C-alpha cells in the first residue's frame, strides 16, 4: 500500500512530535556503574551529551548497592578507595557535563530509525532518542535475590521492599531488615534514626560487612536502637491488604513479630534482561564486541563496555572499563562527525570546559627572568 503525499506528511509530523516528547541525547548509556559514569566524562571532552538509564534507584551500580564501604585497591592513583567514595568522585567529575538520569527503570525495547539513530523505551514507558547506545550494564540489569517465602510476591509494594528508595517511607514505622552484608548493616544504622523500630535478622551470628558497620550495629544494639536477632530466618508473612507481621524461625522455634515493612537485602542477581533480545551477538551471557577497534557490537551504533562485554583476553576490571569507554567515545565522535578530524589534546594543555559554563585548567606558565 502506497501512502498519499498528505498521509506521508502526517506520518512524518507524527514521528516528529513523538521525538519532541522524548529525552534527546548524543549517547544513551545503559548502566550507571563506574564505567558508564566515566564514559560521561570522556564524551564531555568531545562535546557529546550523555543520558544514563539504570535499573537501580541510584548511580554507582554494584559499588553503591552491594559494597559501598568495601575498599578497592586497583584504581590508578588511589592506593585504596572505598567503593562508595569512588562513585562520589566520579559523580563530581562528570557534574560539569550535566548528564541526565533515568533511574529505577530498565531499558526494555530498542528501535533503529532510518537515519541510524535509536529509540530506547524503558519498562515504565520512558522514551529516549540517541545517536549511539553504550551498554555499560556491568554484569547486566540487577534483580533482587528474593528469599524463598511463600506468597512473598503478593506483599511486594504492600510492605515488602527490596530497595530503600525513599527512607521517608519508613518514618515512624516498625521495620524488619534481613541480611548479613553491607546493605543490611548500613540501612539498619541509617533507618534507626527514621523508623520507630528497626529489627535486623540474619541466619548467622557472623556478618560480612565493613568492620565499622558491624561495630556500629553492635553499639546500636546495646543502646536499644536496633533489635538484633541471630541466627534466625523469616519463614512466613502475614496480613490482608498490607503486611502486618512476620514469622521467624530461631533454632526450630517460631516467633511472630509485628511489623509494617519487611526489607530483605540478600544482594542482586545480574541478568542481561531485555537487552538479550536486541539481536546482539551474545556469548556466555556477555555481549561480543570488536576490541581491535572501538568495542562496537554487531549492530552499528551500539557499543558495549565494561563487564557486560566479552572479547579475547577480556579482564573484568574497572580500569579496563575506563579504557574501553575512552576508545568508544572517540568512535562515537567520528560516527557523529564523519570526515572531521579530532585532534587529541591532553587535559593538562586544553583544560576542561563544562556544559554548565565552568572551566578547569592548569595555571598558565609565567615568563619571568630570575635575578
N, C-alpha and C positions, 0 to 999 in steps of 0.2 A: 504494500500500500504506500502510495506517494502522498506526502503531506503538501497541501497548498502553501503558497508563499506566506499567507496570513497565519496559517496554522503553525508553520515553521517558526515564524517570528514570535508567536505566542509561546511556543515551547522554549525558544531561546530566552524570552523575557522571564519565563518561569524559572529556568535554571539560574539566570542572573539574580533573581530575587532570592532564591534559595542560598546562593553563595553569599549574598549580603548578610544573611542571618547567621552564617557560620563563623567560627573562630578562624581567622586568617593568619597564616604564619609561613615563613620560609621553610623551616624544618620542624616537623612534628616528631617529638621524641617520646617513645613509648617506654616508660620506666624512669623513675626519679631517683635511682640509686646513684652512687658516686660517678659511674661512667656517664650516665645521662646528664648529670649536673655539670660535669666538666665539659661535655660537648657544647653546652650553652656558652661557656667562656670562649672556646675555640671558634665557635660560629660567630660570636660577637666581635672578635678581632677582624672577621671578614665582613662585618656589617650585615650579618644574616640574623634574622629574628627567629626565636625558638618558642615553642609551646610544648609543655610536658603533660602527658597523661600517666596516671598511676593508680593502681587498684587500692593502694593503701591510703589512709586518711592524712598522711604527712609525708614530705620528701625524705629521702635517705635510704629507702629500700630496706634490706636486711640490717644495715648498720643501725638504723633508727628503731626498727621493730623488734629485732632479735637480741642484739648485744650492744646497745649504746654505750655501755660503760666498760666494754672489753677493749684492751689496748691492741693497736695494730703496729707492727714493727718494721714493715717493708715499704712504707711510703717514703719516697726520696725527700730528704731534708728534715724528716721527722724521726728521730731515734725511737720515739714512742708517741703515739697519739691515740686518744680514746675515739672509738668509732663515732660516737655522737658528736664529739668535737670536730672531727673531720667533716662531717655533714654540715655543721655550723659554719666552718671555714669555707667550704665550697659554696654555700648559700651566700655568704658575704662576698666571695669572689665574683659571683655572677650577678649580684644585685644591680649593678650599674647597666647591665644589659636587659633588664626588665623582662624576664621570661614570664609567660603565662602558665598557669597550672590548672589542670582539670583533675582533681584528686578524688579518691574514693569511687572511681569509675574505671571500668575495664574497656579497652579497645575491642570492639565486637566485630564490625564489618569494615571492609575497605572496598572502595570503587575507584578505578582508574579512569580519568577523563580523557577525551580525545587529545588534549594538549599535553598529556603526560603527567599532569598533576593528580593528586589523590584527595578523596574524601574519606575520612575515617569517622565512624559513628560508634559511640560507646554504648554500653548496656543500658544507660539511662537516657539515650537518645541525643546526647550532645554531639554535634557535628563539627568537624574540623577540616579545613581545606589547606593543603600544603603542597609545596613543590616537591619535597622529598620526605621520606619516612626514615627515621632512625630507630630501630628496635634495640633498646638498651635495657631489656627487662630482666637482667640478671639471669636467674635460672627459670624465669617465666613469671607469670602472674601468681600471686600468693593467695591460697585459700587457707582459712584457719583449720588446724587439726582439731577435729571435734571429738570430745570424749564419747565413749560408747555407752550412751544412756538412752534408754527407750524414750521415744516421743520428744527428744530434745529439739527437733525441728519445729514442733508445734509452738515452743516457747521463744523461738527466735524473734527478736523485737517485741516480745511480750515479757521481758525480764531476763532473757539470755542475750548477752552481748559478747562478741568475740574480740572487739576492739574498744578502746576507750577513745571515742571520737570527740565527745564533749563532756568533760568532767562534771559540769554543772547538772548533767542528767542524774547524777548520784548525790546531789546536795541533800543532806539530812535524811538519807535513805540507809537502810541496812543492806550491806552488800557482802557477797561471798566471792572471793577470788581463789581459783585453783591453779596450781602450777608451782614449779620449783626453779625457774630460771630468772634472768634479769627482769623480764617484763613483769612477772608476778610480784617480785620483790619491790621493784621501783613503783609500780602502780599502787601497791598496798601502802607504801610510805606516803606517796603523794595524796591518795584519797583519804588517808587518816585525818587530814585537815578539812575534808569536804563532806564525807559521809557521816551519818550518825554513828554507824558501827561498821568496822571492817573485820571480816574473818578471813584468814588465809589458811587454805587447806593444801597439804602436799602428801603424796603417798609415801614419801620417805622422810626421815628426820633430817637428812642432809640436803642442802640446797646448792645448785650450780649457778652461782652468780658472783658479782663483784663483792669482794670482802667487805667493803664499807657498807654495801646494801644489806648484806647478811647481818652485820653488826647493828645496823640501824633498826632492822626489824626486831632483833633481839632486845634492843633498848626499848622500842615501842611496845613490845610485849610486856616488859616489866612495868612500864608506865600505864598499862591498861589501854593503850591506844589501838592496838591490834590484837585480836583474838586468834592465836595460832593453834592449829590442830594438826598434829602429825603423829604417826603416819595414819593417813585416812584417805578415803576416796568418796566422791559424790556418786551415789548409785541411783538416785531417784529424784524426780522433780514433781512439785505439787502446785495446784492452782487451776482455776477455771479460765477466766479471761486473761489472767496475768499471773506470773509466778508469785507464790507467796511463801513457799517453804521448800527445803531440800532434805533429803535423807542421806546421811553419810555413814560409811562403814568404817568402824575402828576396831581392828583385830577381830572381825566377825560379829561385833556388836553394832547394831544400827541405832542411830540417833537422829531425830528430826530437829531441824533448825529453821526458824522463821527468817525469811529474807525477802527483800524487794527485787534484788538483782543477783544473778549468777554470772561471773565473768571467768570462763575457762581460758587460760593463757598457756597453751601447750605448743606454741610455735606455729609455723606456717608451712604449708605444703606447696612446693613450686610446681607449676604447670604452664605449658605453653598456652593453654586455653584456646580461644577462638583463632589466635594467630596461626595455629597449626593447620587451619582450613583456608589459608590465604593463597595457596598454590606455591608456597616457598619450598625449596629443597630442604628436607629435614633428615638428620642423621642422629640417631640415638637421642632424641628429644632436644636436639640443638639445631640451629639454623646454619646451613652451609654457606660460606662466603668466599669471595675471592681475596685472599690475604696477600696475593702478589701485587695488588694494586690499591684497592680502596675499601675493602670489606663490604662490597655490594653483594646482594643476593642474586639469585637467578632472575629476579624481576627488576629491570632497570628503574632506578629511583628509590628502591627500598634497600636499606643497609641494615646490618646487624652488628653491634659492637658489645664488648664485654662478655660476661659469662654465658650469654644466650647463644653465642655463635660457636662454630667449630671450623677448624682447618688444620692441615698438617702442622704439628708442633705447637698446637694451641696450649696456652697456660692460663688457667682461671685465676688471674691476679688483678687487683685493682689497677696497678701501674700499667699492666698490659692494656686494660680497657682505656686508660687515658691516652696511650699511644694510638690505639685504633680510632678513638674519637677525633684525634687531631688530623689523621690522614683522611678520614671520612669527610670532615668539613672542607678540606681542600678540594675533594672530588665534587662535593655538592656545589661549591663556589663555581667550578668550571661548568657544571651542569646548568647552573642558572645564568652563567655569563660565558656562553660558548665563544671561543676565539679570543677572549680577553685574558691577557697575561697578568697573573698576580705576582708581584714582587715581594717575596718574604722578607720581612724586617723583624729583627729581634725587638721585643717589647722594651728592652733597655734603651733602644735607639728611637723607636717610633712612639713609645708611650701607649696608653690605652684610653681610647675615647668611648665613654659610655653612651647609651641611647638616652640617658637622663640628663645629658649635658655636662656630666662630670668628666674630668681628665686626670689620669695618673701618669706622671712622667718623672724621669730621673732629673736631678738638678743639672743645669747647664754648666759646661766646663767654663772656668774663668781664665781669661788670658791676662796674665799679670807678671811683671818682672819681679824677680827676687833680688833685693839689695844685698 
